Amino acid sequence: MSLDDFARRIDRIAVRVEGNVERAVKDCAHAVLRSAVEATPVDTGMARSNWTPELDRAFEGLFQARVPGAGGSTAADNAAATIEAGAPTIEAFDIAKNGSIHITNNAPHIRPLNDGHSKQAPAGFVQIAVMEGLATVRGAKVLDK
């Protein structure tokens, strides 16, 4: 094998590694978003509706409930709408152009909810979502044969 052949082979491997890492980052972000959204306690739907992925920076906006309701009546609809709205941003992640995917919630009451101020979810549900995301990609193969 010549040095040029070896260099081309290494380049092909590097492209596959980049693609596999990019897919793992996206899979992790999808899992974190889904877990955080589904675990967020819901009354009106505002907190659940504000999980927002953004590339390379934290989202700074605030949404009202995507599907307004009361007493948790629209919990499933808000979860589905929020996950669906965030998916294109996650899929737009490009390892050659982006350094990170931030998943942010700017609802003013998200911190107390995560601290356990609702009986609907355990304290630390955000941290649990991150752990679930990591579990999704644990063992991911970045170098295939």
Phi and psi in degrees as a GROMACS rama.xvg file:
@    title "Ramachandran Plot"
@    xaxis  label "Phi"
@    yaxis  label "Psi"
@TYPE xy
-77.3343  166.011  SER-2
-62.3064  -38.0328  LEU-3
-65.1078  -41.4856  ASP-4
-62.5245  -43.7104  ASP-5
-61.3049  -43.4901  PHE-6
-63.1897  -41.6083  ALA-7
-64.5222  -40.1728  ARG-8
-63.8267  -43.7325  ARG-9
-62.7528  -40.5248  ILE-10
-61.1186  -42.9415  ASP-11
-63.9583  -40.4748  ARG-12
-63.9231  -43.2378  ILE-13
-60.8244  -39.6906  ALA-14
-63.8141  -43.1877  VAL-15
-65.0407  -41.4958  ARG-16
-61.0822  -47.3012  VAL-17
-57.5817  -45.8003  GLU-18
-62.3007  -41.0527  GLY-19
-68.1707  -39.4044  ASN-20
-66.0293  -43.7821  VAL-21
-58.4803  -43.9898  GLU-22
-63.4174  -40.6296  ARG-23
-63.4218  -41.2321  ALA-24
-61.3747  -45.3429  VAL-25
-63.6045  -44.3056  LYS-26
-61.6081  -41.4507  ASP-27
-62.1466  -47.127  CYS-28
-62.8006  -41.9952  ALA-29
-59.7815  -43.5575  HIS-30
-65.8947  -41.8643  ALA-31
-63.6371  -47.2347  VAL-32
-58.7814  -50.9955  LEU-33
-58.8953  -46.4847  ARG-34
-65.625  -45.0958  SER-35
-63.0344  -45.0612  ALA-36
-61.8334  -50.8233  VAL-37
-67.9363  -26.0337  GLU-38
-87.1979  -16.1731  ALA-39
-66.8838  123.813  THR-40
-57.9176  147.186  PRO-41
-134.02  133.733  VAL-42
-120.772  -70.6329  ASP-43
-90.6406  -18.7774  THR-44
100.841  -5.58277  GLY-45
-64.7639  -48.5835  MET-46
-62.1139  -43.8922  ALA-47
-65.201  -33.332  ARG-48
-77.0608  -11.6994  SER-49
-98.6091  8.34548  ASN-50
-75.0401  114.94  TRP-51
-133.682  115.923  THR-52
-79.0449  145.62  PRO-53
-146.231  144.187  GLU-54
-86.9388  128.616  LEU-55
66.9318  4.58892  ASP-56
-162.661  159.9  ARG-57
-80.6386  138.502  ALA-58
-65.979  140.742  PHE-59
-111.728  -3.66089  GLU-60
-86.5987  -176.751  GLY-61
-145.277  133.378  LEU-62
-108.33  152.248  PHE-63
-79.1016  177.019  GLN-64
-58.597  135.519  ALA-65
-65.7234  -37.0685  ARG-66
-128.753  95.2567  VAL-67
-59.2681  144.891  PRO-68
-165.79  -172.83  GLY-69
-145.188  148.139  ALA-70
63.7936  24.7467  GLY-71
80.1466  11.0174  GLY-72
-63.2001  -23.1118  SER-73
-116.235  24.937  THR-74
-55.4884  -51.4284  ALA-75
-65.6662  -39.6244  ALA-76
-65.664  -40.5782  ASP-77
-66.6998  -39.5751  ASN-78
-61.737  -49.2696  ALA-79
-61.9674  -43.6422  ALA-80
-65.5152  -39.1457  ALA-81
-69.7763  -44.2038  THR-82
-64.7459  -42.4039  ILE-83
-64.4502  -39.725  GLU-84
-67.5919  -33.6269  ALA-85
-82.5435  -23.1181  GLY-86
-58.225  -44.6722  ALA-87
-61.5226  -35.5669  PRO-88
-64.8793  -44.7064  THR-89
-61.8433  -44.8215  ILE-90
-67.1514  -21.5943  GLU-91
-77.2757  -10.7353  ALA-92
-56.4692  129.268  PHE-93
-127.834  114.765  ASP-94
-58.7704  -25.2744  ILE-95
-79.9094  -20.1573  ALA-96
-113.984  -28.5444  LYS-97
-114.246  148.115  ASN-98
-102.541  -19.2087  GLY-99
-163.442  161.596  SER-100
-120.006  118.554  ILE-101
-97.1647  134.979  HIS-102
-117.65  111.679  ILE-103
-119.537  149.642  THR-104
-133.622  115.417  ASN-105
-100.408  12.3729  ASN-106
-60.4866  132.653  ALA-107
-61.5695  -20.8098  PRO-108
-105.772  13.3319  HIS-109
-68.4834  -38.315  ILE-110
-63.2076  -49.0895  ARG-111
-59.8999  -36.9889  PRO-112
-61.8979  -44.8969  LEU-113
-67.368  -24.5789  ASN-114
-79.8872  -3.18189  ASP-115
102.007  18.4273  GLY-116
-79.4481  9.81899  HIS-117
-131.772  141.626  SER-118
-79.4588  -4.64768  LYS-119
-77.8834  -20.8534  GLN-120
-145.669  150.222  ALA-121
-72.4623  155.404  PRO-122
-59.1449  141.899  ALA-123
82.766  20.728  GLY-124
-63.5066  -25.4929  PHE-125
-69.194  -44.6096  VAL-126
-63.1934  -36.9278  GLN-127
-63.7232  -39.3759  ILE-128
-61.5794  -41.0855  ALA-129
-64.2972  -42.5508  VAL-130
-63.2775  -37.7662  MET-131
-65.9722  -38.0712  GLU-132
-61.948  -44.6655  GLY-133
-63.4328  -39.0428  LEU-134
-63.468  -32.156  ALA-135
-61.4413  -37.0082  THR-136
-103.709  -2.30896  VAL-137
-61.4556  126.408  ARG-138
87.7384  2.97437  GLY-139
-61.7736  140.69  ALA-140
-92.6828  120.264  LYS-141
-95.4066  -19.5948  VAL-142
-122.355  104.49  LEU-143
-95.4261  161.015  ASP-144
